[in-house]
Amino acid sequence: MKKNIILPWIALFLVLTGCYELDRAPFDQLSSSTFWKTEDQCKQGLMGVYASLKETDLYGKQFLVDVNSDIASGYDQYEGLQLGTCTPRTDFMNGKWQDAYNTIQRANLAIRNIGAAEIDETAKKQMVGEACFLRALTYFHLLDFFGGVPLYDETTDLEKDFNNLMKTRSSEAETREFILKDLEKALNAGLPAVWPADNYGRVTRSAVYALTGKVHLYNKDYKNAIISLEEVLKPEYGHKLHPDYAQLFTPDGNGSAEMIFAIINQGGTGQEYGIPIAWYAGSRGSFKSGWNNTVPSTQLGDMYEYKDGRPFSWDDLFPGYSEDNAVKEKVWRATVNDEGTKVLELPAEAARIKAMYEQRDPRFGATVIAPYTTFQGWVSDAPKELTFILGKKADGGILSLNEKNGFMRNNRGGWETYFWRKFVPEGNWNGAITNRTHTPVNFPVIRLADVYLMLAEAYNEENDQTTAVAYINKVRDRVQMARINSGPAYLEARTKEAVFERIFRERAFELANEGVRDSDLRRWRISHTLLNKVDYGITGKPLLTRKFNEKRDYLWPIPAAEIEINKELVQNPGW
């Protein structure tokens, strides 16, 4: 790890205030000889470790990584993942390495200094356990993207070892063992089942069990995954699915019992401290004008079933749709006046489409903004209802519409795609958001629906399809979707292969725009079979040509600058 990776972390120490909420906490820059003396100082330092999780390329833009999957397309931000143009010098890849190690070194400092502080032993033990969890989470993030990495624990003292961070990479197995040992320390730290409301978001025992189960699942150790994940479901933790799926991804969902561990975000005048989902996932008509660097893929939109479980097909509605772009144009293109201020005529098919939306999985409408639907935008610093229309003039010429005239607009010129509704502000969320770079919605790292689906996967791999389906149905029940194996043939899933196909789809529906789909496809080792293709917009126009190299792209490259400084580091294959 080279010096300029550590310097930003040291610079952050210059900030010190008396506030230590999870979404506002500073990190200290003071020497251990003058700080870490009181319980309050120790808590301030620990909160700085939590705060660092929202660094740009750690979890700050994690949602954007979905573009490297079948459920999203994107441009500019993280575009190289889709095009296969990344190199060991690509900024966001280097940023993930840098931000992760900065967080690890913060955790190391906290573990060492809190452990040595003369404070209440119960509080000390808990705080050290929290820091071990945060270090484990960050190393697991590195393991997922880079494979085995250099391991630095609390014995690394930056005040003494700044110039000697030259360890070689540990193997994947060694890195995983380190992570599991940290999680075991956290489990033995006396962490509570539930924190008081004023400490919501701090690590609980259920969060430790959930991450432990996820580590085992990714390692295909399904028996141990089941043991850990089942622990999360014990009544003392109080986790339950949020009753309103759409609300969970708005400020009204903050504090939900569904969240097992989340990045705590905050907004509002004078307390802006969040991540930039509104900016990068919102459209030009969303709060303060978004860039929609990520959009739902056409494939994702077409995957959602009807509420009764029937698979959806455009060809059933409009014969020839999938093969003929002229049919798509007829379906999607509305006639507007030459000024683009008024719709003159909707296609006759529009009524059938709007009726079809009402019959689909409710997560479709909660996740995706589709043509002929509306969105509460924010234009000229005021709320404005926008309609998603793809326009043409009376003479047939294509016309781009805009938010000032009451329509949605794609920031990427020429792209005709769905937009994200999930996580994107409606209006200004009644004043909850004041800055598009600080979206005031807690970002899930692990939530209960994810645990149910991980358990379904683990049980399926252990050839217990009945239990696997029961967990899938728990997720579907929340949105009143027809239950798997409840009657019609299209709901049947009784073999290992059929249940996996259900898990594959259900994780797409449930976890879209949460930054986990790329990891799912890579750990299932199917990215290369799904991502070497052309992405098309909803009118059939090509957006981009994806490239995924099976021999290279399952891991990201170790930053070239790191290898140049530390000759002990070995690059990942193909890079």
N, C-alpha and C positions, 0 to 999 in steps of 0.2 A: 504494500500500500504506500503510495508516494506522498510527498509532502503536500502537494496542492489538493489532494483528496481530503486531508485533515484540516487544512487552513480554514475552509468555510465553517467547520465545526467550532474551531477556536474563536472565530470572529463572533459567532452567535453567543458566546459566553459573556459578551460585553453587556448584554441586556439583563437587567435584574429589576423586578418589581415585587410588590408584596402580594400579587394575585397568583393563585395557584390552581384555578379551575382547569379541568382537562383541556378545554378548548382555548384557553388563553395563557397557559403557563409559560413562563420564560425558562431559560436555562442559565445557570450561573457561569461566570468566567473567572470566578475568584479562586485562588489557590486553596487546596484542601487544608492548608494551615489556618485559614481565616474563615472558611465556610464549612458546611456540613457539621455544625456543632449542635444545633438544636433540632427538635423534631420538625418544627416548621420549615427550617432551612432544608432538611432532608426531603421533606415533601415537595418543596419548590423544585429541588433538583430532579426528583423523580418525575414530576409533571413535565419537565422539559424533555424527558425521554418519550413520554406519550405524545407531546406536541410534535416531535420530530417525525412521527409516522406520516404526517401529512405533507412532508417535503415533496417537491414537484414530481420526481420520478420514482419515489417509493410508493406511497398510496395517493399522492396528490392528483396524479393523472392515471391511476390504475384502470379506471373505467375505459380509457382510450385503447387499452390493449385488446379489447374485444374486436377491434378491426382486424386482428390477425386470427379470424375465425369465420365461421359460416353465418354468424348472426349480425354482422355489422360491416359496413364499408366506411372508408374515410380518406381524407387527403391532408397534406401538409403535416400535421402532428402525427407521428408514428406511421406515416405513409410507407416508409421503406420496408416495414414488416410485410406489407402486402405485395410490394413489387419485387422483393428479394434483393434490394439494393443496399442494405445495411452493410457496414464494415466495422472492424474493431475500433474505429474512431467515430462512430455515429453518436451524436450528442446524448440522446435519451437513453441509450444503452449504457454509456459511460456514467450518465447521471444516476441510473438505478444503482450501479455499483457504489458510486460515491455517496449517495444519500443513505444507502443501507449501512455502509461502514461508519458513516458519521453517527447514525443512530446506535450502532453497536458500541461505539466508543463512549457515547453518552451513557448507555446502559452499564458498561464496564466501570465507568467512573462512579456511577450511583451505587453499584453493588459493593465496590471496594470501600467507599467512604461512608455509606450508610451502615455497612457492616462494622465499621470501626467506631461509629458515633456512640457516645454515652447517652443514649435515649432509652425510652421504654422498650423493653425487649419484645413485647408483642407487636408493637408498631414497627420496630426495626425488622423483625422477621417477615412481616407481611410486605413491607416495602421492598426488601431484597427479593422476595418471591415475585413481586410484580415486575421488577427489573429483569429477573431471569426469564419470565414469560415474554417480555418485550424483546429481549435479545434472541430468544428461541424463534419467535415469530419472524424476526428480521432475517435470521440465518436460514429459516425455512423458505422465505421469499427468495433469497439468493440461490439456495439449492434448486428451487424450481426453475429458475431462469438460467443459471450458469453451471449447475452441477456442483461438484465438490469445490470448496473455496478455502482460502487461508483462515484459520481459526484463531482469533484473539480473544482471550477471556480477561477477567478483571486483574490478572497479574500484569497485564500490559498497562503501564503508567505513562501517559503521554508527557507528563512533566519530566520524565527521565528517559523514555524510550522513543521520543519523537523521530529520531533519525534511524531507528533500527527496526522498522516494521517491514521485515523482509522474509516472512515465512513463505514456504511453498504451499501449494494447494493440498488440502486434505482430500481423501477420496470421498465419493458420495456417501459410502457407508459410514465413514468416520464423521462426516458432517452431520449425518442423520443421528448418529449416536450422541453427539454433542448436544443436538437439539433436544433429544428425548431426556437426556440427563438434566438439562435446564428445566424442562417441564416437570420432571420428578421433583426437583428442588422447589418449584412453585407449588406443587401439590402438597408438599410437606411444610409449607410456610404459614399454615393457619389462615389462609385466605377465606373470606366469608362466602356464604352462598349468595348473599345479596348485600350490596352496600347501601347505606342510607341515601336518600334522594340527592343530597348535596354532593355525593361522591359518585353519582351514576356515571358509568363508563369505565371505572377502574376494573382491573382484572378480578374476576371471581373464579371459584373452583370450577364452575361449569365451563368457563372459557378455556381453562387449562385442559380439561377433559376433551373439549371439542377440538382444540388444536392437536392434541395428542392423537385423537382418532383420525384426524385428517392426515397427519404425518404417516401413520400406519397405512391408511388407505392408498396414499400416493406410492407407498412402497409395496403395494399388493399384499400386505400382511392383514388379510381381511378379518381373521379371528380377533386379533388385538384391536383392530379398528372398531369392531362391534362392541367389544368390552368397554372401550373408552367412550364411544358415542352413546351407548345406552345409559351411561352414568349421567349424561347431560339431561336426560328426561326425568330424573327423579323430582318428586314434587317440591322438595325444599328449595330448588332453584327458581321455581315459579315461571318457567318459560312457557309461552303459549303463542300460537300464531296470531298475528294481528288480525282483527276481524275484517278490516278493509284493506285489501291488497294495494289499491292505488294510494290510499292515504299514507301507507308506510313510508313512502318515498317523498314525503312533504314534511314541512316543519311540524305538522300535527302528529306525525308518526314518531317524532323524537321522544325517547324515553320508553318506547315500546318494549314489552316483555319478550318480544320475538328476538330482539337483538341479543346475541351472546357475547360478541365483541365487535365494536364499531369504532370508526374514526369519528370523534366527537367534533362537530362543526357548529359555528355560531355566526350570526349575521345581525344586522341592525346598526344604526348610527352609533359610532363609538365602540362597537364591539364586533368588528368584522374580522373573523378568524375562521376561514373555511377552506374549501377546495373548489376549483373552477369548473364544476360541472355545467353550470348555467351558461358559461361562456362557450365552452367547446361542444356541448351537446345541444344547446338551444339554437333556434333559427334566427334570422335577422329581425323577426318581429317579437322575439322573446325579450326578457328584461335587459335593457341597455344594449341590445343587439348582440345576438350570439353568432358564432361562426360555423355551427354544425360541422365541425371537423370529423365527427362520427355520426353516422346515420344508421338506422336499422336496415339490414339487407332485405332485398326483395324476397330472398329465400326464407328469412325469419318470418316476414309477414304472411307468407303462404303456408308456413308450417302449422300455425295455430288451427286447432280443430274447431268444429262446431261444439256447442255446449253438450250435445248428446253423445259426443265422442266420435262422430263421423269425420273422416278425413276431408279436408277442404280441397276443392279443385276448381280452378277458374274455368276449365273446359266444360265442367258440368253446368256452369252458369251461362257461358258464352262459347259455344263450340268453335274450335279453331284458335282460341285465345293463345295457347302456349306456343303455337307454331307461326302465327301470323301477326306481325306488329301492326298491320292495318286494323285488325280487330281491337288491339290494345288502344290505338289512337281513337277509334270510335267509342270505346268505353270510357276513356279518361279525359278526352279533350272537350272542354266547354267553350262555347262561342262568347267572346266578350267584345265590347266596343273597342274602337281603335285606340282610345286613350287608356285602356286597361282599368277603367274605373267602375265598370258595371258588367255583370253577367247578363248576356242577351238570351242565351239558351243553354240549358244543361242537356247532356245526352239523354236519350230515353232510358238508357241503361242505369242512370244514376240512382233512380228510385230502388231498383233491384239491389244495387250495391249497398245502399244505406240500410236496407232491410236485412241484407246478409250480415253486415257488421253486428247487428243486434243479436244474431244467432251464434256468434263466434265466442270462443273462450274469452271471458271478461278480461283476462290479462292482456289480450290483444289491444283493446281500447285503452287500457291503463298504461301500456308500454309504448304504443305506436300512434302517431298522428297520421291518419290516412286520408286520401282525397275524399272530398265532399263532407268532411267533418270540420268542426270548429275548434279553435284554441283561443284562450283568453291571453292576448298578447299585451305588450307594453310599448306604446308608440308615442314619441314626443312627450315622454314623462307622464303618461296617462294610460289607464287601461283601455284596450281596444279589442273587440272581438274580431278574430281573423278567421277566414274560411280558406281551406286548402283546395285551391282550384288550379288545374293545369289548363292554361288558356290558349285560344287561337282566335285570330281575327275572322271576320266574315268571309274574307277571301282565302282562308285556310292557312295564312301565315302564322307561325308560332309567335306568341307574345308573352314576355316575362311580366308577371304581376308582382306587386310589391305591397308591403305592409301599410304604407300611408293610405292606400286605397282599400284597405280591409282584407288583404289577401296575404298568404304566407309566401315567403321567398327563400330560396336556397342560396346560401352564401357562395356555393360552388357553382359558378356559371355553367349552364348547360346540363347540370345534374337534375334529374327528375326522380326523386326518391321519397321514401317515407321519412318522417322526422321522429325523434324521440319525444315522448311525452313524460316518461318516467324520469324523475329527478329534475325536470325542467320547470321553472317557476310559471305558474299561471298568474298573470298580472305581476304584481310585486308581492304576492303571498301576504296580502294585507299588511304590508310594511315590514315583513320579516327579512326581506332581502334588500340591501341598499348598495351592493357592489357585486357585479357578475362574477368576479374572481373569488368570492367568498359565499358559496352556496350554503345556506344554513340548514342543511339536512345531514343527519348522521349517516356516514357511509359504511355499509356493512362489510365486515371482514368475514365473520361467520354468523349466520342467523339460523333460527330453528328450522325453517323450510329446507335450508341447505343440509342441516344435520339429518333430517328425515330422508333426503335423497341420497346422502352418503351412506346411511344405513341400508337403504334399499339396494344400493350398488353392492355393498359388502355382503349382505345376505344372499343376493343373487349369485355372486361369485362363489359363495359357500353352498350353492344349490338348494337354497331354501326360497323358492320362488313365491310361496304363499306369504311369507313375512315381508319379502321385498315389495310385493304388490300392495300389501296393507299400508306400508309407509308411503308409497307413491299416492295412494288414495287419500291419505291424510292431507297431502298438499293440494290435491284436486278438490277435496271437500271444501276447502276454504273459499274457493271461487265457484262452488256449485257445479263443477264439471262432473259428467257421468263417470262413474267408478269403473276402473279396469276390472274385467271379468264379471261384469254385472248383467250379461245377457247377450246382446247382439254380437255377431262374429267380429265386427270391427273393434270391439272392446276386448277381445281375447288376447291374453299374454300369459302363457303358462310354461313356456320353455325358457331356458337361460337366454337364448338369443332374442326371443321376443320381448322379454322383460328388459334386457339391456336396451333395445330399441326404444322402449318407453322411457327409460331413464335418460337416454340420449336426448330425446325430445323434451321431456319434462324439465330438465335442467336448462334447456334453452328458453323455454317459456317463462320459467320462474325467476331465473337469475340474469336475464338479459340486461346489459349495460352496467353490470356489477364487476366486470373485469376478471371473471373466472373462466369464461368459455375457452380462451386460448390455452389455459392450463389444462382444462379438461381434454381438449383435442390432442394436446401433446402427450399427456400421460396415458391416454388411450391409444396412442401411436397411430392416429388416423389423420393427422393434419395433412400429410402429403397426398392422401387420397381425396381430400375434400377441397384443398386450396390451390391446386394447379388448374385454374379455370379463369374465365372472364366473368366479372361481376356486371350485372345488368340492372338498369333502373326499372321503374315500374312500367314505363312505356316501351321497354325493350331496347333502349339505347345502351351501348356498352359504357361502363364507367371506368374500369381499369382491368388489366390482365394480371392476375396473381401468379406468383412463383414461390414455391416452397420446396427447398432442396432437402430431400429425405436424409442425405448424408451429413447435413450441416445444421439445419434450422431448428432442430429439436432443442438445441441449447443456444443461448446468446454467446457472443464472443467475449472473452476477457479483454478489457480495454487495452489497446495497444500501448498507451502511455504507461500503464501499470507494468507491463512486461518489459518495457524499455528501462524502467527504473529498477525493477526487481527481476533479475535473471532467473530466479528460482521458479517463477510462474510458467506454466505450460499452457499453450493456447488450446481451445476446444477444437475438435476435428473439423476440417473444412474451411476454417477461418484463416 
